[in-house]
Amino acid sequence: MLFLIWSCSPSEQELFDEGLRLMEANQYQKAIEYFDRVLEKNSAHTSAQNAKGVALYQQGKFDEAIISFTKSLEIDPNSYKPFFNRGNAYLEKKAFKEALLDYNMANGLDPQQIDVYYNRGLSLLGLEEYEDAIFDFDVVLQANPDQALAQFNKAKAQLGNNDPVGAVESLFNTVNLDNRNGAAYYLLGVTQMSAFGQKEDGCANLKMALSLGFTEAKSWVDDFCQD
């Protein structure tokens, strides 16, 4: 009887695979229960710690996620994934310096991961390190020129770096790729009006931003775009 009970007990891999399946079904709390069962069997299962962190992250439990990612790294510091994931949790908390450190580690372990460059660019943007942010967004755009959000965030970095000409080009690229981005139309309109005195084009873009629900454009339209 004891042999039968033991033989029917799921293995670490079976428990881990079921946790991943539940993650794919967005059943994050249930997935955590399976990852915890893996860790009860093997506390050094770094993938289970990392996956648990991802499930916590998906629930918005960023502090708890950071703890899991850190435990994963204590077991195996040679995988880029827990560094990248922990950086994402710090980024959500707007802890940009901590996020940047983790993205640098992830990039050093696997420089081919384009998502690392994009998210590191966001942390650099948050730190107002605009030239470095532009570099990272350019790496993303070299790999995928149609990445609208990379174009948009590059534009914000260019404006921070006092390059309105480059910013306008990036914003045009953004709205050409994604004509539902109200924030991009707003930033384009404001830049056209404030940096170049292009009232007609600027007002057209501000009105487009407002029509897309970007309400910050309303005061500009009311103040500068009334016939």
C-alpha positions in Angstrom: 0.0 0.0 0.0 2.8 2.4 0.9 4.5 1.7 -2.5 1.2 2.4 -4.3 0.7 5.7 -2.6 4.3 6.7 -3.3 4.2 5.7 -6.9 1.0 7.8 -7.4 2.6 10.9 -5.9 3.2 13.5 -8.7 6.9 14.2 -9.5 8.5 17.7 -9.3 8.3 18.0 -13.1 4.6 17.0 -13.2 3.8 19.6 -10.5 5.9 22.2 -12.2 4.3 21.5 -15.6 0.8 21.8 -14.0 1.8 25.1 -12.5 2.9 26.4 -15.9 -0.4 25.2 -17.4 -2.4 27.1 -14.8 -0.3 30.2 -15.5 -1.2 30.0 -19.2 -4.8 29.8 -18.1 -4.3 33.0 -16.0 -5.0 31.0 -12.8 -2.1 32.5 -11.0 -3.0 31.8 -7.4 -3.6 28.1 -8.2 -0.3 28.0 -10.1 1.5 29.3 -7.0 0.1 26.4 -5.0 1.7 24.0 -7.4 5.0 25.9 -7.5 5.0 25.8 -3.7 4.5 22.0 -3.8 7.6 21.7 -6.1 9.6 23.8 -3.6 8.5 21.7 -0.7 10.0 18.7 -2.6 13.1 20.7 -3.7 13.8 24.1 -2.3 16.6 24.5 -4.8 14.2 24.4 -7.8 15.2 27.8 -9.3 12.6 27.6 -12.1 9.8 27.1 -9.7 10.9 30.1 -7.7 11.1 32.2 -10.8 7.7 31.0 -12.1 6.2 31.7 -8.7 7.6 35.2 -8.9 6.0 35.7 -12.3 2.6 34.5 -11.0 2.9 37.0 -8.1 3.9 39.7 -10.5 0.8 39.0 -12.7 -1.3 39.6 -9.6 0.3 42.9 -8.9 2.1 41.6 -5.8 5.4 43.2 -6.8 7.2 43.0 -3.4 6.4 39.3 -3.0 7.5 38.7 -6.6 10.8 40.4 -5.9 11.4 38.0 -3.0 10.8 35.0 -5.2 13.0 36.3 -8.0 15.7 37.0 -5.4 15.5 33.4 -4.1 15.7 32.1 -7.6 18.9 34.1 -8.1 20.4 32.9 -4.9 20.0 29.4 -6.2 21.3 30.2 -9.7 22.7 33.6 -10.5 23.6 32.7 -14.1 20.1 32.9 -15.7 19.0 36.2 -17.2 15.3 35.6 -16.6 15.1 36.2 -12.8 17.1 39.4 -13.2 14.9 40.5 -16.0 11.7 39.6 -14.1 12.9 41.3 -10.9 13.8 44.4 -12.9 10.2 44.4 -14.3 8.8 44.3 -10.7 11.1 47.2 -9.7 10.0 49.1 -12.8 6.4 48.7 -11.8 7.3 50.2 -8.4 9.1 53.0 -10.2 12.3 51.9 -8.4 14.2 52.8 -11.6 17.8 52.5 -10.2 17.1 49.0 -8.9 15.4 48.0 -12.2 18.4 49.4 -14.1 20.9 47.3 -12.1 18.9 44.1 -12.8 18.5 44.9 -16.5 22.2 45.4 -16.8 22.8 42.0 -15.2 20.2 40.4 -17.5 21.8 42.1 -20.5 25.3 40.9 -19.5 24.1 37.3 -19.2 22.2 37.3 -22.5 22.7 40.4 -24.8 20.4 39.0 -27.5 17.2 39.6 -25.5 15.6 42.6 -27.1 13.0 42.9 -24.3 15.8 43.7 -21.9 16.8 46.7 -24.0 13.3 48.0 -24.2 12.6 47.7 -20.5 16.0 49.1 -19.6 15.2 52.0 -21.9 12.1 52.7 -19.8 14.1 52.6 -16.6 16.7 55.0 -18.1 13.8 57.3 -19.2 12.5 57.3 -15.6 16.0 58.2 -14.4 16.2 61.0 -17.1 19.3 59.4 -18.6 18.0 60.3 -22.1 20.9 59.5 -24.3 21.3 56.0 -22.9 17.6 55.5 -23.2 17.7 56.5 -26.9 20.5 54.0 -27.5 18.4 51.2 -26.0 15.3 52.1 -28.0 17.4 52.2 -31.1 18.6 48.7 -30.5 14.9 47.6 -30.2 14.0 49.4 -33.4 16.9 48.0 -35.4 15.5 44.5 -34.5 11.9 45.6 -35.1 11.3 48.9 -36.8 7.5 48.5 -36.4 7.6 48.6 -32.6 5.3 51.6 -32.1 5.9 51.9 -28.3 9.7 51.9 -28.8 9.2 54.8 -31.3 7.0 56.6 -28.8 9.3 56.2 -25.8 12.3 57.2 -28.0 10.4 60.4 -28.8 10.0 61.2 -25.1 13.7 60.6 -24.5 14.6 62.8 -27.5 12.4 65.6 -26.1 14.1 65.2 -22.7 17.4 65.4 -24.6 16.4 68.7 -26.3 15.9 67.2 -29.8 12.5 68.2 -30.9 13.3 67.5 -34.6 14.2 63.9 -33.8 11.2 63.7 -31.5 8.7 64.8 -34.1 10.1 62.2 -36.6 9.7 59.5 -34.0 6.2 60.6 -33.1 5.2 60.6 -36.8 6.6 57.0 -36.9 4.6 56.2 -33.8 1.2 57.4 -35.2 1.9 55.8 -38.6 2.3 52.5 -36.8 -0.5 53.0 -34.3 -3.1 55.5 -35.2 -5.0 54.9 -31.8 -2.2 56.3 -29.6 -3.8 59.4 -28.3 -0.8 60.3 -26.1 1.5 60.3 -29.2 -0.8 62.7 -31.1 -0.9 64.9 -28.0 2.9 65.0 -27.7 3.2 65.6 -31.4 0.7 68.5 -31.4 2.3 70.1 -28.4 5.8 69.8 -29.9 4.7 71.2 -33.3 3.1 74.2 -31.6 5.6 75.0 -28.9 8.9 74.2 -30.7 8.0 75.1 -34.3 5.0 77.4 -34.1 3.0 75.0 -36.4 -0.4 75.9 -35.1 -2.6 74.3 -37.8 -0.8 71.0 -37.8 -0.4 71.0 -34.0 -4.1 71.7 -33.5 -5.1 69.0 -35.8 -3.0 66.5 -33.8 -4.3 67.8 -30.5 -7.9 67.4 -31.7 -7.1 63.9 -32.8 -5.6 63.1 -29.4 -8.8 64.4 -27.8 -11.0 62.4 -30.1 -9.1 59.3 -29.0 -9.9 60.0 -25.4 -6.6 61.7 -24.3 -8.3 64.3 -22.2 -5.0 66.2 -21.4 -5.3 67.7 -24.9 -8.5 69.5 -24.0 -6.9 72.5 -22.3 -4.6 73.0 -25.3 -7.5 72.8 -27.8 -9.6 75.2 -25.7 -6.7 77.7 -25.3 -5.1 77.6 -28.7 -7.3 75.9 -31.2 -10.6 77.7 -31.2 -11.6 79.3 -34.5 
